[in-house]
């Protein structure tokens, strides 16, 4: 049974799937006749699909998977690097609002050829690229969709994570398979999100710590518009305890739950020790975890990717993947401390930038912080920070230096402090 036929058995074709700017889209709107512009798409073609949570894009996505295509979801937010992404994904065709365009002949690649030989559809997602060139992550679509076979609770969910994000894809198909509804806000500002939650009785908000800090700074976290929000899930970057504690205080009737996922391995079942705790347990069917000698989390997953299309495979001989996430253990519980690849070495002392950021975020005039290491001929590296003040707050470098001397060990004190805006990417993560 194909994907569209399966979805018809799981939900009423006339009930809304997407609510966006007053329009309501149902399965019948998405699963009609095959769009004419897909007639030239053959099984195994690599098709870059540019769009968002709208009827044309989602309808084409479902039909492409049923046709056995290998789909590369993209948005307009990555237009500046699109040529690089298309090259990395070995794309043959580009499908957008303006139609289907062939950009070259079908290209060979061992992983693509294997998937084509098996007759399966595929999905290509990209790593964030914050530490280098984005990696093209190839998944077997059938394996990814298999996890939705087991019915789960239906939610009215706000579409915060984007169409080209593995977490956003997971949210979309959880909703499709379980009779839920996705609400698309006008934009991803705090005001627009709160308005969408209130107007459409949203129950679940999957988002990022960066957005949640922005929500607190906007003064809207305790507004009546969020009273019906049952669950907020946060992931894709590290949360700080101060932000989480304040959110729990401001939104006492909302559950907060950390998520953890790796695009190479999929999304896992995560259990938080408490709504205001950063300690979690990671698992789920077909998932194994362990902590290595460097205190980094390693995961082995039956739902892992087939591989990278533009980089060597990251798995060891037994299939384990080193996440590079350094963890603190408390019995069976884990707390993500930071990424080992982000460690700053100052005179031989290893420092996680997140620990510096956490302490600076406690300053009442600080909105956002980004700490980083820079080469230093004497100490190997030194620490630089960008500090973004709260709106209307006055903050000087001298005040921050004094605060750092009071709050940070000597090795953690920044060599250079810049006051300005902290860059935020299209996925609402700090760059």
N, C-alpha and C positions, 0 to 999 in steps of 0.2 A: 504494500500500500504506500502511495506517495505521500509527501508531506501535506499537501492540500487536502487530500482525502482523509488523512489522519486527523487534521485539525477540525474537519467537518464533523467527525465523530466525538470531538471533545468539547465543542461549544456551539451554541445557536448562531447561525450565520447572520442573524439580524440584530444581535446585541452588540453594543459599542465595544470596540477594541481601543481606539484612539479618540481622545477628545482634544481638539486643537483649535484655538481661536474661534470657538463657537460651532465648529463642524464636528460631526460624529461619524467616525468611520467604522464599518462593520466588516466581518469576514467576507460577506457577500460582495463588498466593495473591492476587496483585495484579491479575491480568488475567482474572479470571473474568467472570461476567455483569455487565452495567452495573448499578452500585448503584441501587436504587430511587429514592433521593433526587436522582438526576440527571435523572429523567424530565422535569422542568420546565425544564431548562437548554437553551436554544436556541443554535445557532451565533451567535457574535458577542456573547453575553452576557458581561459583565465579572463574574467570580466571584472573590471573596476567599476563598481556601482557607486555613483556620487549622489548623495542625497541626505535625507533626514527621516524623522518619524512622520512621513506623509504617505498618502494613498499610492501615488505612482511608484515611489521608491520601495515601499514595503511589498506591494503587489509584485513588482519585478523580482524582489529578493526571493519570495516564495516560489515563483515560477522558475527562476534560475536554478534553485536547489533541486526542484523536481526534474529539471532538464539535465541534471548531472554536470552543471557548470562549476567552476572553481571561482568563488565570489570574493572580491576584495572590497569590503565596505569602506568608503571614504566620505569625508564631508568637505564643505567649502573652506573650513578653517585651515586645512592643510594645503591650500592651493599653491602657496609659495614653494613647497617642496614636492609638488605632485609628480613632476617628471622623475625625480629620484625614487619615489615610492612605486611608480609604475614600472620602472626598470628593475627594482629589487623584487617585485612580485612576479616578474616575467609576464606582465599583462599583455593579452592579445587585443582586447577590445575595451573601450570606455563607454559606459552607459550613463547618461545624465538626462536632464530635462530636455536638452536639445536633440536627443536621440542617441543611436548607436553609432560608434565610430571605431573602425579598425585601425590600430596603430602599428601593426606589423604581423608577420606570419607567426603561427604557433611556434613557441620556443621549447626546446627540450630541456629537461632537468630531471635527474634521477627520481626525486621525490614526486614531482608532478607526473612523470611517466608511470610510476608505480600506482598512484591514485587513479590515473586514467585506465590503466590495465585492469584494475579492480572494478571499474565502472562506477565509482563513487563520486558524489559531489564533494567540494572542498570549500574551505574558508581560509582567508589570509588576513591576519591582524598584524599590526605593527607595535613593537615596543615603543615606549615614550621617546626614546632617543635622547634623554637628558644626559647620558654619559657617552654619547657617540652616535654613529649612524643608526637609524631605526632598523631593527631586525625584522625581516618578513617571516612571520610565524604561520606555518601551514598546518591546518587541522583537517581531519576527516570529518565532514559535516555530519555524517550518520552517527559517528561515535559521540560527537558533541550533543546531538539532539536526543540520543538514547537516554540521557539522564532525565529527560522530561516525561518519560513513559509513565512514571509513578505519579498519580495525581497529588497535587499539593494545594494548600489554601490559596484562594483567589484574593488579590489585593487591588485597590485603586492606588496606582503607583505614579509618582511624578517622574517624567523622563529626564533626569538630570545627567546621568552618564550618557555619553554620546553614542551615536549610531556606529561609529568606527571603533568603539572600545569594547573589549571582550565582556566587561561587566555590563555594559549597555545592551549588548546582544543577549546576554543571559537574562536580563530583566525583560526584554522584549519577548523572548520565547517562553519564559515562565508564564508571562501574562497570556500569551496566545494559547498555550496548552491547558491553562487552568481556569479559563473563563474570567480573567481579570480585565481591568481597564487601565490604559496608560493615559495620563494627562500631560500634554505638552505645554509648558509655560510660554508666555510671549517671548521671554528671554531668560537668562539665568542670573539675573540680579536678585538680591534679597527681596525687594519689593514685589517683583513679578512672581517669584516662587511662593511667597506668603499669600498673595492674591489668588494664585491658582489652587493652592491647598484649600483655602477658605471657600472659593466659589464652587469647587468640584468635589469637595468632601474627600480629599486625598488622605489615605491611611498610611502610606509608606513613602518615605523620602530616602532614596539611596544617593549618597553624596560624598563629599570629600571634607577633610578637616579644614582646608583653606576656606571653603564656602561657609562652613559652620562658624569660623572666626568672623567672617564678613557678616554673617547673620547677627552675631552678638554685637558687633560694632554698629550695625544699623539701628539697634534698639528694638528690633522686631521679634526677638526670640521669645519674649514673654507675651506677645500679642494674642488677642482672642482668636485671630485667624488661624492659629496653629493648634487650637484646643482639640480638634478632632484627629490630629496626627497621632497614630498609634505607635509607629516605629520609625526611627531614623537609623539607617545603617551607614557606616562611614568606613572608608578604606582608600586604597591607591597611594596613600602616603601616611606618615606617622602622625598620630594624634598626640597632643600634649595633655597632661593630667589637669592643668589649670583650666583649659578650655572645656574639657569634658565635665569637670565638676561644676563649672558655672552653667553649662547647658542643662545638666540634670537639675540644678536648683531652679533655673528659669522656666523649665518645661517639666514639671513634676509628674504629669500624667502620660508622658511619652517614654517609651522604652528606647534605650540607646544600645546599639549592638555593633561591635567591630566586625568588619568582613576581612577576609584574607584570600587573595587569589593571585595566581601567576599566569599570565596569558599563555605561557608555554605548557601549562598543566591544567588550566581550567579554574573554575570557582569551587571552593571547598565548603563543607559544612563547618561552621565556626560557632563555638559556644563561649560567651563571655562569662567571667566569674560573677560579675554584678554589673548593673547598668552604668555605674560610675567607675568601673575597673578597666584597666588596660590589659589585664591578664586574660588569655584566651586558650582554648583547646582547638586544634585544627584536625579535621578528619573527614569521615564520610566513606561511602562504599568505594572500594578500590583505591583507597588512599592510605599510604604508610608515611610516617614521619619519624625523624630521629634528629638528634643534635650532635654535630661532629666535634672533634677535639678543639676547634677554633670557636666553639659556642655559636656556630651558624646552623640555621635550620635547613635540613635536607628533606626532600619529599620525593616519593615514588608514587606515580599515578597511572592507573589503567587508562585514563582519558588524556594522556599526554599528547602533545603535538607530534606530527610526523617528523618535523625538523624545521630548521631555518632554510630559507631559499637563498640567503646571502651571507651565511656564516656557518662555521662548523657546528656539529651537534654538541650540546652542553651536558649530555648525560654521561655518567660513568658506565663501566662495563656491566653493572648490575641494574642500570636504569635509574639510578638516583640523580636528582637534580639539586645542586647547591644553590639555594636562593640568595646567598650572600647576606641574608638578614641575620644580624647578631641578636641573640635572644638571652634574656634573663629567665632562669627557671625557678619555679616555686612548686615543688612536687610535680604534678602532672600539668601545671599551668605554665604558659609562656608569655613573656612580654617582649615585643619587638623593640629593641633598643636603637637600632640604626643599621645602615648597610655597611658591611665591611669595606666595600669599595669606596665609601665616602670618608673613611677614617683619615684624620689629619695627624701627621706625625710632627710634633714640635719637640726638638731636642731628644728624640727617641721615645717620647711619651705619646701614646695613642689616644686620640680624642675624637669622640663622635660629635659632629656639628649639631646634632639634635639636642645634646645636653646643654650646649651654649644657648641655642635658640629657646629652649624651655625656660631657662632662667631669665633671659631678657624679656620674654613674653609676659613675665610676672610684673614688669614695670607698668604702672598704671597709664602711662602715656604712649605705650608701644602697641601698634596694631599688628604688624607683621615683621618677621625677622628672617634673614637668610645668612647663614654662616658658611664659610668656605675656606679651604686651605690654599695658600699661594706659595710658590717656591721662595726659599730663603737660603742664601749661601752659607749662613752660619748655623741655623737650627734645622735645616732641611725644608721646613715649611713654617709659615706663620699664619695666623688667623685673621681673616677680614670679615666684617659683618656689614650688611645693609640693613638699616633700621627704618621702618616706615612708621611715622607717628600717627596716632589717632587723629581724626578730623578735629581741627581747632586746638589741638594740644601744642604747646611749645616745648621743644626738646633740643638741647644743645649737645655737641660732642663732649664737652667738658662734663656735663651732668651724666652722660652715659659712661664716660671713662670712670668717674667716681663710683657709679653704681656697679660697674664691672669689677672694680677693685674690692668692693664690699661683698659682692655676691659670687664671684668666680675664683677658683684657685688660680695661682699665677700662670700656670701653663695654658689655661683656657682663656686668659684675657686677650682681647683682640689687639693686634698690632695696628690695625687701621679700622676706623669706623666711618661709614658713609651714611648720611641721612637722605632718604629718598624712597621712591616707590619700589616695592618688591615685585618683580615680574611674575605674572600669573599666566600660565598657558591656557589653551582652549579647553583642556580637560580639567580646569580649576585645580591645578597643582602648581606649586611654586617652581619656577625655572631656575 
